[in-house]
């Protein structure tokens, strides 16, 4: 079993708890939503080996559905989020059903095409308000007690839900189900010969990932009190690929690191005179050229190399991709 | 009970933070702009709008009520979340008094709601959504330059008055385009013209040939584009390739066209097209004086929204001075009370719903022979009075006007 990256995770959580002392809570919420979105995407890319290029469809669906539920139906926030997750997962099941039979570039293209289709549906559907978006969201009280109008209360609610979602992801990838997903990634014919039906497993993973992306989108709409077309564009799908690659594929915390780097850069560059798209592009190229394993992956390799040099026994093996299940 | 470090840390962090730190006291008057500085809209807004705001502050004298005036801006990268999170931070942490423009109607509408929540002011110059002064109107927001209703209505009425009475619409297929076309159709009908056909094109379609052939084969004498941005540019380019509107007796009408787009298309392509704008740099001595100063800084002429940023920022600062306080409700009351007279607008006033009422102009794009040089692009065809152009009070969907009725 790979060990849970306990120390980095705890350090990260502690940092996130004191971060509002330094940073504006709404900005931190955005980072958390992106981290969750990247984790959803990474679940497919890192553990099943499927590169979905249409994940913004689920993120955006989550955002629109929670916005609809909060602004028009006045549902409680927890119900609105559940609704967002359910609808995104349902959409994920439909798109997944069409996409998981194909592999590699064909899978990516099918998800991109279906993602664009979803974009145009939201563009034209009357309830989304076209380019004006759904606004007028009052987040209300979470579970009837936490007043989400207070930015700090909102932040800690989103943080708690994000941590729960990450715990769930960890639980899933470590479960027998997660093992089979990895087996399918490593050698699909062999998984078939062992009696597993890869299509079903991939579809389940795809649906779960879509639901998680929907949660991220729902949280974002709830926190920013708006759902717009930006969340459904293919650029958003591209951004999550960027976050995951910068963070590091195959590392549990990689998507978090990547989302924080990209989201943080975007916000920082907004206030500077530097051209944001150019800097982000350059960061991506640098990352691909120099840190193929991403920031988290490279950091882990460095720590492992250091630990090995000290030739401590029981070197913690935390890399799920380097594991040998032979 | 076991010790829970995370819960404890969260609680400590939570209690320590209740009042957010304020870095800037209320000893400066700050105006902010949330602009797309690098993307698709950086030419029509972007640095140009920031420069216009800075010029207004400079011309005002740099201080008001004995406090320095500061212009802040951010690159919102066409992302609503960046725009809204920066707007909140500006209001909460940096004590920004007014946001004087934001790209994208979705971001603008969201920022306008944040302005209400935080009791600050929002002035919209670049976006044209009629929602700002209808369903989403509020006492803290001013819509200064134009809206799509005014553009569609002005173009519709003025073109029919000029003889173009059979209309064919090429419309981008989503809410924006549908509304745009419906408003123009109403205006055309009100002047006795008729709509004889229309075709929907998807957003960012790129290829308009089939739509244009349909338009060409109809016996319309006006082909109107209910589109925006790159869609309009592409459609006009392809129309020129088909020879539509050049040499035949058809006229092209762009419902939403910025002068920057004409500059990019070139007069060869865009000549003869009709369009409505709130401002043109070469209208009179005053517009030329401002525009030439702007030209020296930016290397291009200001469009209606950039000139609007200057005018609205100036009007805001004058209102702060007249009110003698930065209290936002008092300043807004002054803004609505004082008439606006500058190079940008004559006898303009801000209606209770936040709509700045001003005359609009119908222009025809000059041919290359008529033009004397760069930026000499428009010839004024008609003036449409404010009451003719903007949503009448009786049709308003704004609760602030309903209370008056």
Boltz contact constraints between the chains, C-beta under 6 A:
constraints:
  - contact:
      token1: [A, 13]
      token2: [B, 6]
      max_distance: 6.0
  - contact:
      token1: [A, 14]
      token2: [B, 9]
      max_distance: 6.0
  - contact:
      token1: [A, 17]
      token2: [B, 9]
      max_distance: 6.0
  - contact:
      token1: [A, 17]
      token2: [B, 10]
      max_distance: 6.0
  - contact:
      token1: [A, 17]
      token2: [B, 13]
      max_distance: 6.0
  - contact:
      token1: [A, 18]
      token2: [B, 13]
      max_distance: 6.0
  - contact:
      token1: [A, 20]
      token2: [B, 17]
      max_distance: 6.0
  - contact:
      token1: [A, 24]
      token2: [B, 89]
      max_distance: 6.0
  - contact:
      token1: [A, 26]
      token2: [B, 85]
      max_distance: 6.0
  - contact:
      token1: [A, 26]
      token2: [B, 88]
      max_distance: 6.0
  - contact:
      token1: [A, 27]
      token2: [B, 85]
      max_distance: 6.0
  - contact:
      token1: [A, 30]
      token2: [B, 81]
      max_distance: 6.0
  - contact:
      token1: [A, 123]
      token2: [B, 174]
      max_distance: 6.0
  - contact:
      token1: [A, 124]
      token2: [B, 174]
      max_distance: 6.0
  - contact:
      token1: [A, 130]
      token2: [B, 174]
      max_distance: 6.0
  - contact:
      token1: [A, 130]
      token2: [B, 175]
      max_distance: 6.0
  - contact:
      token1: [A, 130]
      token2: [B, 176]
      max_distance: 6.0
  - contact:
      token1: [A, 131]
      token2: [B, 105]
      max_distance: 6.0
  - contact:
      token1: [A, 131]
      token2: [B, 106]
      max_distance: 6.0
  - contact:
      token1: [A, 131]
      token2: [B, 176]
      max_distance: 6.0
  - contact:
      token1: [A, 132]
      token2: [B, 105]
      max_distance: 6.0
  - contact:
      token1: [A, 132]
      token2: [B, 106]
      max_distance: 6.0
  - contact:
      token1: [A, 132]
      token2: [B, 109]
      max_distance: 6.0
  - contact:
      token1: [A, 132]
      token2: [B, 129]
      max_distance: 6.0
  - contact:
      token1: [A, 132]
      token2: [B, 131]
      max_distance: 6.0
  - contact:
      token1: [A, 133]
      token2: [B, 106]
      max_distance: 6.0
  - contact:
      token1: [A, 135]
      token2: [B, 109]
      max_distance: 6.0
  - contact:
      token1: [A, 135]
      token2: [B, 110]
      max_distance: 6.0
  - contact:
      token1: [A, 152]
      token2: [B, 14]
      max_distance: 6.0
  - contact:
      token1: [A, 152]
      token2: [B, 17]
      max_distance: 6.0
  - contact:
      token1: [A, 224]
      token2: [B, 81]
      max_distance: 6.0
  - contact:
      token1: [A, 224]
      token2: [B, 84]
      max_distance: 6.0
  - contact:
      token1: [A, 226]
      token2: [B, 80]
      max_distance: 6.0
  - contact:
      token1: [A, 226]
      token2: [B, 110]
      max_distance: 6.0
  - contact:
      token1: [A, 228]
      token2: [B, 80]
      max_distance: 6.0
  - contact:
      token1: [A, 228]
      token2: [B, 106]
      max_distance: 6.0
  - contact:
      token1: [A, 230]
      token2: [B, 79]
      max_distance: 6.0
  - contact:
      token1: [A, 230]
      token2: [B, 80]
      max_distance: 6.0
  - contact:
      token1: [A, 270]
      token2: [B, 74]
      max_distance: 6.0
  - contact:
      token1: [A, 270]
      token2: [B, 75]
      max_distance: 6.0
  - contact:
      token1: [A, 270]
      token2: [B, 82]
      max_distance: 6.0
  - contact:
      token1: [A, 271]
      token2: [B, 74]
      max_distance: 6.0
  - contact:
      token1: [A, 275]
      token2: [B, 38]
      max_distance: 6.0
  - contact:
      token1: [A, 276]
      token2: [B, 38]
      max_distance: 6.0
  - contact:
      token1: [A, 276]
      token2: [B, 75]
      max_distance: 6.0
  - contact:
      token1: [A, 276]
      token2: [B, 77]
      max_distance: 6.0
  - contact:
      token1: [A, 277]
      token2: [B, 38]
      max_distance: 6.0
